[in-house]
Amino acid sequence: MTTYTATVTVRLKRGVLDPEAETTKRALERLGFELSALRSADQFEIDLDADSASAAADRADEMAERLLANPTIHDYDVEVDEA
């Protein structure tokens, strides 16, 4: 078994209201930054033992599907690196 770090990034799907991002976008614009859009995201780093990077990615994907993200309103990405 090898230890891997899976990074799961969860964000709201496009079109779903994101009040945190809207507030931050307005604040950045008041500071003089020009941007067309801003989206907030949560990131989870999970250390786990698995036989391969693919197996670690599968486990992290299952975690995201079952708890970390709501597939109805969230998109998520899983990246795996050897720890």
RADAZI-V929692 format. One record per backbone hydrogen bond with DSSP energy under -0.5 kcal/mol. CO is the residue of the C=O (numbers start at 1). NH is the residue of the N-H. E is the energy in kcal/mol with one decimal. If there is no record, write none. Layout:
CO:NH:E / CO:NH:E
This chain:
2:50:-2.5 / 3:83:-2.2 / 4:6:-0.6 / 4:48:-2.7 / 5:7:-0.5 / 5:81:-2.2 / 6:8:-0.6 / 6:46:-3.1 / 7:9:-0.6 / 7:79:-2.2 / 8:10:-0.6 / 8:44:-2.8 / 9:77:-1.9 / 10:42:-2.9 / 11:75:-2.9 / 13:16:-2.0 / 18:22:-2.3 / 19:23:-2.4 / 20:24:-2.1 / 21:25:-2.8 / 22:26:-2.3 / 23:27:-2.0 / 24:28:-2.5 / 25:29:-2.3 / 26:30:-2.1 / 27:31:-1.3 / 28:33:-2.4 / 29:32:-1.5 / 33:35:-0.5 / 40:12:-0.6 / 42:10:-3.3 / 44:8:-2.9 / 44:46:-0.6 / 45:47:-0.5 / 46:6:-3.2 / 46:48:-0.5 / 48:4:-3.3 / 50:2:-2.5 / 52:56:-2.2 / 53:57:-2.5 / 54:58:-2.2 / 55:59:-2.2 / 56:60:-2.5 / 57:61:-2.5 / 58:62:-2.1 / 59:63:-2.1 / 60:64:-2.3 / 61:65:-2.5 / 62:66:-2.4 / 63:67:-2.3 / 63:68:-1.9 / 64:69:-2.4 / 69:71:-0.7 / 70:73:-1.7 / 70:74:-2.8 / 73:13:-3.0 / 75:11:-2.6 / 77:9:-2.2 / 79:7:-3.3 / 81:5:-3.4
